[in-house]
Amino acid sequence: MRIFFILILTPIIFCSENEINKAWCSNIDGSDQFITKYGTYVDCLTEDYAIEAEFDYKWKEAIGQSLHYAEATKKKAAILLIKRKQSNKDYYNELMNVINKYNLPIRVFTIDE
């Protein structure tokens, strides 16, 4: 007796951080990949904000980078937190707890992956 399995593949679309940022930044009339005087790249620069885009689980890195970009551009610091569907933790609240505890001057934008 032979058993045949039919595998049906559903297309899964994975977007990179850069692709998500580029679309989001364009939508708010920002400039993506702005080069600072230090040679570092701001993910999205607007009239008011220097924004670091990062997946939720990398929120700790986003804090430092957003502050660095703000200093380098003389703009306000901001983070675009990309919430992943498969995240099992509430990274947004972890991020906000640190920002609030230390009164960090960082605005947080969120988007779902």
Summary of the structure (lengths in Angstrom):
residues: 113
radius of gyration: 17.8
end to end distance: 44.8
largest distance: 72.5
contacts: 301
relative contact order: 0.17
helix: 35%
strand: 28%
